[in-house]
């Protein structure tokens, strides 16, 4: 089964995978919403709510996504 098709990849009825990648450097080209790149870092932030932050590099630059 592909990760994007797993039944737990939904939150409040919305699909959570694939993530929406945000460019770190605004001069980089926008990324296509495919899963092409290298995952470089994963971190968890727990101030008020828990957030999972993914960092990814591909040929267009560096990107992050929040969960």
N, C-alpha and C positions, 0 to 999 in steps of 0.2 A: 504494500500500500504506500502511495506517495504521501509525504507529510502533509501537503496541502489538502488531501482528501480525508484525513483522519477526523473523526467526529469531535474530538476535543480541540480542534483548531478553530473554534467559534467562541465568541464572548458576547453575551447579550444579543445573540442572533446575527452578529456580524463576523465575517471571515477574518481571522487574524494572520493567516499565512497565504500567500507570501506577504511580507511586511512592505510598508511604504518607506522606501529608502530616501533619506534627505542628504543632500550634498553638503559636506563639511566646508568646502571651498566653493564659493558661488561662481568661480570662473570655470569650474568643471562642467562638462556636458551632463544633461540629465540622464539618469539610468533608465533603461528599459525595465519593465516590471518582471523580468525573468530572474531566475535564481543563478545568475552567472557572476562569479566573483569568489574571493577568498575571505572567509570569516576570520577576522584578526583578533577580536576581543569580545568578551561577553561580561557585563557587569550588572549588578543588582543595586538599586537605590530604594531605600525604605524610610522616607521621611514621613509623609502622611499616608501615601499609598505605595504599594510595591511596584516598581518598574523594572523591567528587564531591558537592557540596552545592548543592542548588537552593533558591532563595527565591522565594516566590510570594505575591501579594496577590490577594484577591477580596473580595466584598462582606461576608464574615464576619471578615476580618482578615488577619494575616500568618502564613505557614506555611513550613516547610522540610522537605526530604526528603534522606536520605542514600543514596548508592549506593556 
